[in-house]
Amino acid sequence: MQDPSDSVEITEPEQDGRSDTTGLPVVDSPTSDSSLDPATSTVLVEVLPGVAVVAGEVPPELKPRLIDFGIVPAADRKQISAILASIGNAATAVDNLGNAFAGVQGLYRVDATTRALLNSGATLAVKDGGNLGAVMKSGRVVHQARFYPVHAPSVARMAASIGPALAMVGLQMMLSELSGLVKKNLAVTNQVLTTLRKDQWAELTGLVTAIDRAVGQAQEIESVPTSLWEDVAGSGALLRKQLELYQGNVGEHVRQISQTDARGHRGYLQANAEVIAFDVHALLSSLKAWTGYHALRAARARAASREDAAEAHYAEVIARDTQAEFDSTLAEATSLIDALTRELRITIELRSPDSWPLPGKRKDVKAAREVSARLLEAIGPLADALHPPIPPLQAPAVVCAPESLDLEPYLRILRWHFEDGEELRVLGFPDQPETSGPLSAIVGGAMDMLTATRDRATTLVAVTDRRIVTAKTTAFLEQAEVRQNIPIDQVRYVRVLTTQDQDSRSAIDLITRDENIRWLFHPDVDNTRVNALAAVLAESMTIPDAERDDLRRRHYIAVEAGESADTSSTEPPKSEATT
């Protein structure tokens, strides 16, 4: 991990004495330090979505994340450099910028947050088709830079003219990403290989080593000569076999956990955690070797394109197909590792074994937590690289619970049920009847309410900007079991009322598309908090046109049926025929 004090920041112009820092490289108004040389010596050009070429002088703040051109042939590097220099010369008369473009240094990954800030018109001064800004460190401008986003007209024209060269850039970025992911998972592989799948791993590692060696040699000489290619040319079928083997293993894990209920889902993950970790690592290793093999193929096609123009197009086809394989395989691996790490993290956060009444059960839970912690320590870096974890949840402004209730155990578990960007708006801890009554019970009097709550269960209610999560508090703390996930757009009606018993408890009636729910709150919960919870739910009250039209059709059908019955009952009886 990089030390936070050494991180480079992207900062927006200060407003009211405040600035936004994200811990990512780059930019602010170049006028924030007038002592800097006005000439721009660093240029970032986003040649592919999320991939920038860095040209000119590279400040120390950017070097840790700079990626070498690697497998990209020397001829393609020269072509990219020449095209970028032409953009610089066309954009400005200042020679320094053209010179900066000519000195291509490497590649840089531009993630979604970085790109959003770099593209922000409010953040950067736009000049000569590029966003003029400055590299910041510790709140100080240390270097000037210019960023050309992929959608800039000059970049779009360049991409069209050197498509095959950029295809090689895309392959190198895939290789770089996979190399980092595979390294992060080495610890768990060494742990698992003592007992599992030694023969399979030996076969795969032989292929991976051969491809890695060929790729390394090609990077060193910036070319793929015939003799180098012939060493690995026959590996394609074997690599495909390995890739399909582990795609099948990972796919089977995904199917198993998707076909079971919550308890079976967790049981499968816990029983097969080490095997899953191994299969994901093997899948990433085989994908890395597969990608390296096709990068070498594409480089051979690029070399042959000097005599056959069709070879250049073939290199693009190789890159396109490899990218599709890369995306789908990485997505499946990410999904599976997400599911596994979620269960491991939840297991660690479950209620302390000391609170379990049965000694045998306490021992089982403690052992599960210890195993989960060890495995999570091994695969956590890979999981975080594939998909950054949800940040810790903070208690929302509205909490409907007794003051003595500790929210932290609930928030720690609830965190791992959340999706990216989901916002917790309200937490409530009411009593909810085990079964919801019909609409007449919802609108009934106090006697109905008291009858319905004799056999109640204490409930967790978490309202987010997307859904309503409910769970029995005991089951949630001990098993992380969720009772309901109700999409927020299924809320139809909400009301607040007060019971007529001696406690005068606040209650909320919630009518959704599919059911009626009543929540009764502890007497210690202030009415204003309950009203605030209801107000958040009421924001989503709506009846979709399709449901309204369906109700109207039912009414018309009933009316027509009644009229038909009335007509038939008033018709005079037909006279019997005489014989």
Summary of the structure (lengths in Angstrom):
residues: 579
radius of gyration: 31.6
end to end distance: 105.7
largest distance: 121.6
contacts: 1808
relative contact order: 0.07
helix: 55%
strand: 16%
